[in-house]
């Protein structure tokens, strides 16, 4: 997983690439697939789903197909919270990586 390239974590547009790389590597910590890579992949998938839902709701509102501003705002807030969570996970992963790399052997 060290070959994944933490530089890709620096920009949010690269999160989809990270999720795809994790899926392709099939890294599992144990038999029931609750390892870190599966948790990270699930979180990234949920973020992408929420962001897609936000885009759809916004386009519906802008095109006049709906008058429900509240559902659009709720979708936007969900997407914002998911983005903040994803950024926090990225920051913690980078911090953990840096801590491990700074350990003396």
N, C-alpha and C positions, 0 to 999 in steps of 0.2 A: 504494500500500500504506500510505501515511501516513494515508489516510482510514479505515483499519481500526479505529482507536481503541485505543490502548494501554491505556486504562483497563480494557478487557475482559480484558486479560492478568492483571490484579490478582487475580481470583478464579478458582479452578479450575473452577467450574461454567460459566464462560464459554468454556472451551477448545473445547468442541464447536461453539459459535457461530463461533469463529475458524477452525476447520477448515472449516466449511461456507462461510464467507466466502471463504477462500482457494480452495476448489474452484470456487466460482461465478465468481470473477474470472479463472480460467484464466491465471494469471501464469506465464509460462515464461521461463527465462533463456536456454535454447538448445533445439535440436531434440529432444534425447534426454530432455528433461524432468527434468534433475537440478538444477534451481535451488533456491534456498533455500526458496521457498514449497512446492515438492513434498516436500522433505525434512521440513519442519515439519509438513505435512499427514500424511505417512506416520507420523511419530513420534506425532502425536496420535491417529491411527487405531489404532496399535499399543497405545497406552496404554488407549484405550477398550476394545479387545478383551481385554486382560489384566485390566482391572478387571471386565469382564463375566464372564470366566472365574472370577475370584476370587469373585464374588457367587454364581455357580452352585455352585461347590465348597462354599462356606460353607453355602448353603441345603441342599445334599445332606447335609452332615454334621449340621446342626441338625435336619433332619427325620428322620434315622435311615436314610436311603437308602444310606448308605455308612459303613463303619467305618474308612476309610483317612484317618487324620489327616495322614499325611505329604503326600499330594497336595494337601490343603487348605492346609497350611502352605507348600508350594512355590508354589502359586498366589498366596497372600497375599504372599509375599516377592517374587515376580515383579511383582505389582501395585505394591508399595511401591517397588521399584527403578525401575519405569517412571514412577511419580509423581515420584520424586526427580530423574530425568533430565528430565522435563517442566518441573519447577520451575527446574532449572538452565538449560534452554534459554530459558525465559521471562525469567529474571534477566539472562542474557547479552544477549537481544534488547533489553530495557529499558535496560541499560547502554550498548549500542551506540547506541541511539536518543538517549539523553541526551548521549553524547559527540558525536554528530553535531550535535545541536541547540545544544551549547555552543561549537561551532567559530565562530571569527570569520571573516567574509568579507572 
